[in-house]
Amino acid sequence: MKKRYKILGTRKFGDSVRLIIEANDIVQEKQEFNPMDLMANPDGMQSQIQKMQNQALLAGMPDTITISYDEWQKRKYNTDDLIWIDLTPDTE
């Protein structure tokens, strides 16, 4: 699985650098808010509240990835750079 991330910040720890990242989808689902739908469907309201709570939780704890200082120096990753991370299972 390959996913695009935006770098929110960097922090150096000894011989490594921690990149603080946020998922950055190329195409984002358009979310329309209609208050009448919430009143007509109380379960939909509960689902919407749960979704908002999850988004707030993720915003408070951003994803991080740690790379070597040499790799960071080579690529010069900065805030607002976009990177691709490929997660593939080890089949061996």
Secondary structure, DSSP 8 states (H G I E B T S, - for coil): -EEEEEEEEEEEETTEEEEEEEE--SS-------HHHHHH-HHHHHHHHHHHHHHHHHHHS-EEEEEEHHHHHHHT--TT-EEEEE------
